[in-house]
Amino acid sequence: MKAIVCKEWGLPETLVIEDFPSQNPGPGEVKIRIRAAGVNFPDYLIIQKKYQIQPPLPFTPGSEVAGEVMAVGEGVTHVKPGDRVSAFCNLGGFAEEVIVLAPVAQVLPASVSFEVAAAFSLTYGTSMHAIKERAVIQPGETMLVLGAAGGVGIAAIEIGKALGARVIAAASSDERMEACKAHGADEVINYEAEDLRAAIKRVNNDKPVDVVYDAVGGKFAEPAVRSLAWKGRYLIVGFASGDIPSIPLNLLLLKGSSLVGVFWGDFAKREPEKNAANILELANWLKEGKLNPLVSHTYKLEDTAQALIDLSNRKVTGKAVILP
């Protein structure tokens, strides 16, 4: 069984591929032959020891997978060998096989491909939790999405629209703006080509926004905060720019607005019933065609490092997927 291994903290070039003996699942576990694994920005951070979770070395990165059940451990009844499943595994996804706790392995509808399934859990789960639970967005409100052409950004656009919001998508190039439009954005902004605050006023009829969904951080944070409406909510999703911003708190005081942290991984652990309900709602929207996950790049297992490099250099629109 081949797997990508992080043996030392560093950039993607330090990753290696190695062979390991295949293992059997224990009680309450499921062994999956991985057909597709989603690539996410936390994968890029975790190998550099820059993520909230810091596993001991060595480890295999990769947190969301889809494939076929190879074997099940004692007590597992909801899936069987041969079933097509997806799973959020935290670690171990960039490999040919992975063993997960049984509850995280969910049967895939026949209409959902392995590639789409592997691009779904983290991005759509994160954005659903952010917009529905943390922002409590209401129909007719306006949401600004920063980093809108990335995986969580595309998910945020689609979920915002499904919940009745007006969505302004901000991205870093005209090509990425077109992708945002294709996934439902009402207005688009190239925040590398024009002043963000001025652009928000231009596309929003000189009005502030109710919610900011920020997966970027850095220099865009303060102008976005200044663009919040009274009782606006600023969702802190991530820092793809690599820069954690400092925000003048008086801006929040004057607007009666809120900074709201979003950590889907812990939410899923602490409130599994709510998370399961969200995932079910997302699955129904996927069947209804309200969601259309974008997989723009696929890579072989041995090219995992290049996938992470491309992701960090903003060469990936939507999601990249590893195909072992």
ABEGO torsion letter per residue (X at the ends): XBBBBBABBEBAAABBBBBBBBBBBBBGBBBBBBABBBBBAAAAAAAAGABABBBBOBBBBEABBBEBBABBBBGBAABBBGBBBBBBAGBGABBABBBBBAAABBBBBAABBAAAAAAAAAAAAAAAAAAAAAAGBBBGBBBBBBGAABAAAAAAAAAAAAAGBBBBBBBABAAAAAAAAAAGBABBBBAAABBAAAAAAAAAGGBBBABBBBAAEEAAAAAAAAABBBGBBBBBABBAAGBBBBBBAAAAAAAGBBBBBBBAAAAAAABAAAAAAAAAAAAAAAAAGABBBBBABBBBAAAAAAAAAAAAAGABBEBBBBBX
